[in-house]
């Protein structure tokens, strides 16, 4: 079985003034796929690293969140991270990203360009999850057809939990999204508190990095360039295509972002 930890970067707000700001233009939904046999060691390695920094602190106080670690004001306000030197903060971020590079982790992201999206915020959320689940299903079908996938979300509000569960059940009941037959996903997603889940924190870091690369139209953004090789690529696609990254809608000028990728 594969575990798919999912988190977002950005909001579903479609306020015309708000989305003119490049930093608010995109809604990014990202999944980090971890094979079941890798999950336990990954969790232990990341947790042990935190406890080396702060041996006697409740794990919930040490949530790795890129919106905090990338802003000096947020770091200074943090009860524990404010005590770390810049070098140690960098090593914390590096340790998380290195776990992606160590192998057996695959990434997926859906990037919604809100300046081009037509619809409601609820429709935006539904489309993002639909497109992400399609890519997860395609990955399992192509590379791991004998395995199932378990979706794991950050637990936020009861309303959010109900909406995402209902959406996934609808996909499973129909056995398809609008474009893909669903065969490999467990029908009920799981929800965990992000402060206790290193998998969700990894998804947060990756989603943040994808959002920054697209909002700046700079695909050399360091953290994005580092994780880019680990996004799902189909054997049926051209070498320059990253099947694990989907920009929607097609009218977005960034829908052909690979052409601007200097490493491609």
C-alpha positions as CSV (number, residue, x, y, z in Angstrom):
1,X,0.0,0.0,0.0
2,X,1.0,3.6,-0.7
3,X,0.3,6.4,1.7
4,X,-0.5,9.8,0.1
5,X,-0.1,12.7,2.4
6,X,-1.8,15.8,1.0
7,X,-1.6,19.5,1.9
8,X,-2.2,22.8,0.2
9,X,-0.5,26.2,-0.3
10,X,-2.7,29.3,-1.0
11,X,-6.4,29.7,-0.5
12,X,-9.5,29.2,-2.6
13,X,-10.4,32.9,-2.6
14,X,-11.2,34.3,-6.0
15,X,-11.4,37.9,-5.0
16,X,-10.3,39.8,-8.1
17,X,-8.1,42.2,-6.2
18,X,-6.6,39.6,-4.0
19,X,-5.5,37.3,-6.8
20,X,-3.7,40.0,-8.8
21,X,-1.0,39.7,-6.2
22,X,1.4,37.0,-7.6
23,X,1.8,35.6,-4.1
24,X,-2.0,35.0,-4.0
25,X,-2.6,34.0,-7.6
26,X,-2.2,30.2,-7.2
27,X,-3.9,27.4,-5.2
28,X,-1.5,24.5,-5.0
29,X,-2.5,21.0,-3.8
30,X,0.3,18.5,-3.3
31,X,0.6,14.8,-2.4
32,X,3.7,13.0,-1.1
33,X,3.6,9.3,-1.8
34,X,5.3,7.0,0.7
35,X,5.4,3.2,0.4
36,X,4.1,1.5,3.6
37,X,7.4,-0.1,4.4
38,X,9.2,3.3,4.3
39,X,6.6,5.1,6.4
40,X,7.9,3.9,9.9
41,X,11.5,4.7,9.3
42,X,10.7,8.0,7.7
43,X,8.6,9.1,10.6
44,X,11.2,8.0,13.1
45,X,14.1,9.7,11.3
46,X,12.3,13.1,11.1
47,X,11.0,12.9,14.6
48,X,14.4,12.0,16.0
49,X,16.0,15.0,14.3
50,X,13.5,17.3,16.0
51,X,14.2,15.8,19.4
52,X,17.9,16.3,18.9
53,X,17.2,20.0,18.6
54,X,14.7,20.1,21.5
55,X,14.9,16.9,23.6
56,X,12.0,17.6,26.0
57,X,9.5,19.4,23.9
58,X,6.0,18.1,22.9
59,X,6.2,17.1,19.2
60,X,3.1,19.3,18.5
61,X,5.2,22.4,19.3
62,X,7.7,21.5,16.6
63,X,5.6,21.5,13.4
64,X,7.7,22.3,10.4
65,X,5.7,24.8,8.4
66,X,7.4,26.7,5.5
67,X,5.3,29.8,6.0
68,X,7.0,30.1,9.4
69,X,10.5,29.0,8.5
70,X,10.7,31.3,5.5
71,X,9.7,34.5,7.3
72,X,11.9,36.1,10.0
73,X,9.0,37.7,11.8
74,X,7.3,34.3,12.1
75,X,10.4,32.6,13.3
76,X,11.0,35.3,16.0
77,X,7.5,34.7,17.3
78,X,7.9,30.9,17.5
79,X,8.5,29.6,21.0
80,X,11.2,27.2,20.0
81,X,12.4,27.9,16.4
82,X,13.3,31.4,17.5
83,X,16.0,29.8,19.7
84,X,17.8,28.2,16.7
85,X,20.6,29.8,14.7
86,X,20.1,30.4,11.0
87,X,22.4,27.5,10.3
88,X,20.3,25.1,12.4
89,X,17.1,26.3,10.8
90,X,18.6,25.6,7.4
91,X,19.7,22.2,8.5
92,X,16.1,21.4,9.7
93,X,14.6,22.3,6.3
94,X,17.4,20.5,4.5
95,X,16.8,17.3,6.5
96,X,13.2,17.2,5.5
97,X,13.9,17.8,1.8
98,X,16.7,15.3,1.9
99,X,14.3,12.6,2.9
100,X,12.5,13.1,-0.4
101,X,15.8,12.8,-2.3
102,X,16.7,9.6,-0.4
103,X,14.4,7.6,-2.5
104,X,11.0,5.8,-2.7
105,X,9.0,9.0,-2.5
106,X,7.0,10.4,-5.4
107,X,5.4,13.8,-5.6
108,X,2.2,15.2,-7.3
109,X,1.0,18.8,-7.5
110,X,-2.1,20.5,-9.0
111,X,-1.6,24.2,-9.6
112,X,-4.8,26.2,-10.1
113,X,-4.3,29.6,-11.7
114,X,-7.0,31.6,-10.1
115,X,-6.7,34.5,-12.6
116,X,-7.9,32.1,-15.3
117,X,-10.3,29.9,-13.3
118,X,-14.0,30.3,-13.9
119,X,-16.3,29.1,-11.1
120,X,-16.8,29.2,-7.4
121,X,-14.2,28.6,-4.6
122,X,-16.0,25.3,-3.9
123,X,-15.6,24.3,-7.5
124,X,-11.9,25.2,-7.4
125,X,-11.3,22.9,-4.4
126,X,-13.2,20.1,-6.1
127,X,-11.3,20.4,-9.3
128,X,-8.0,20.5,-7.6
129,X,-8.7,17.3,-5.7
130,X,-10.1,15.6,-8.8
131,X,-7.0,16.4,-10.8
132,X,-4.7,15.2,-8.0
133,X,-6.6,12.0,-7.5
134,X,-6.4,11.3,-11.2
135,X,-2.6,11.6,-11.1
136,X,-2.3,9.3,-8.1
137,X,-4.5,6.7,-9.8
138,X,-2.5,6.9,-13.0
139,X,0.8,6.4,-11.0
140,X,-0.5,3.4,-9.1
141,X,-2.0,1.8,-12.3
142,X,1.3,2.3,-14.2
143,X,3.9,1.4,-11.6
144,X,2.2,-0.4,-8.7
145,X,-1.0,-2.0,-10.1
146,X,-1.1,-4.6,-7.2
147,X,-1.1,-1.9,-4.5
148,X,-3.8,0.4,-3.2
149,X,-3.5,4.0,-2.1
150,X,-4.6,5.6,1.2
151,X,-5.3,9.3,1.1
152,X,-4.3,11.2,4.3
153,X,-5.3,14.9,4.8
154,X,-4.5,17.5,7.3
155,X,-7.4,17.6,9.7
156,X,-8.8,21.2,9.8
157,X,-12.5,21.6,10.5
158,X,-15.5,19.2,10.6
159,X,-16.9,20.9,7.6
160,X,-13.7,20.4,5.6
161,X,-13.4,16.8,6.7
162,X,-17.0,16.1,5.6
163,X,-16.5,17.8,2.2
164,X,-13.4,15.9,1.3
165,X,-14.7,12.6,2.5
166,X,-17.9,13.1,0.5
167,X,-15.9,14.1,-2.6
168,X,-13.7,11.0,-2.5
169,X,-16.7,8.7,-1.8
170,X,-18.3,10.2,-4.9
171,X,-15.3,9.3,-7.0
172,X,-15.2,5.8,-5.6
173,X,-18.9,5.2,-6.0
174,X,-18.9,6.3,-9.6
175,X,-15.5,4.5,-9.9
176,X,-14.2,7.4,-11.8
177,X,-13.4,11.1,-11.9
178,X,-14.4,13.0,-15.0
179,X,-11.5,11.5,-16.9
180,X,-10.1,8.6,-15.0
181,X,-11.4,5.3,-13.7
182,X,-10.6,4.9,-10.0
183,X,-9.5,1.4,-9.1
184,X,-6.7,1.7,-6.5
185,X,-7.9,4.1,-3.8
186,X,-9.3,3.2,-0.4
187,X,-12.8,4.7,-0.3
188,X,-12.4,6.7,3.0
189,X,-9.6,9.2,3.4
190,X,-7.8,9.6,6.7
191,X,-7.4,12.8,8.6
192,X,-4.5,13.7,11.0
193,X,-3.4,16.7,12.8
194,X,-0.5,18.3,10.9
195,X,1.5,19.1,14.0
196,X,1.8,15.4,14.7
197,X,2.4,14.2,11.1
198,X,5.7,14.5,9.4
199,X,4.1,13.3,6.2
200,X,1.7,16.2,6.1
201,X,4.6,18.6,7.0
202,X,6.5,17.2,4.0
203,X,3.5,17.9,1.8
204,X,3.3,21.4,3.2
205,X,6.9,22.1,2.4
206,X,6.6,20.8,-1.2
207,X,3.3,22.7,-1.8
208,X,4.9,25.9,-0.6
209,X,7.9,25.4,-2.9
210,X,5.7,24.7,-5.9
211,X,3.7,27.8,-5.2
212,X,6.8,29.9,-4.9
213,X,8.2,28.7,-8.2
214,X,5.0,29.4,-10.1
215,X,4.2,32.7,-8.5
216,X,7.7,33.9,-9.4
217,X,7.7,32.1,-12.7
218,X,11.1,30.9,-11.7
219,X,11.7,27.2,-11.9
220,X,15.2,27.5,-10.5
221,X,13.7,28.4,-7.1
222,X,16.0,26.3,-4.9
223,X,13.6,24.0,-3.1
224,X,11.4,23.5,-6.2
225,X,14.5,22.6,-8.3
226,X,15.6,20.2,-5.6
227,X,12.3,18.2,-5.5
228,X,11.4,18.4,-9.2
229,X,13.1,15.1,-10.2
230,X,10.8,13.3,-7.8
231,X,7.5,14.2,-9.4
232,X,5.7,11.4,-11.1
233,X,6.7,10.9,-14.8
234,X,4.9,8.4,-17.0
235,X,6.8,6.1,-19.2
236,X,4.3,6.9,-21.9
237,X,5.1,10.7,-22.0
238,X,7.8,12.8,-23.5
239,X,10.9,13.1,-21.4
240,X,10.3,16.8,-20.8
241,X,6.8,16.3,-19.4
242,X,6.2,16.1,-15.7
243,X,2.9,14.1,-15.4
244,X,2.9,14.7,-11.6
245,X,2.4,18.5,-12.1
246,X,-0.8,19.8,-13.5
247,X,-1.6,23.5,-14.2
248,X,-5.3,24.3,-14.6
249,X,-7.0,25.7,-16.6
250,X,-5.3,25.3,-20.0
251,X,-5.9,29.0,-20.6
252,X,-3.2,29.8,-18.0
253,X,0.0,31.1,-19.5
254,X,1.8,28.7,-17.2
255,X,0.1,25.6,-18.5
256,X,3.1,25.0,-20.6
257,X,5.5,25.7,-17.8
258,X,7.9,22.9,-18.8
259,X,9.1,25.0,-21.7
260,X,10.4,27.6,-19.2
261,X,12.2,25.0,-17.1
262,X,15.9,25.6,-17.7
263,X,16.8,22.1,-16.7
264,X,14.4,20.5,-19.1
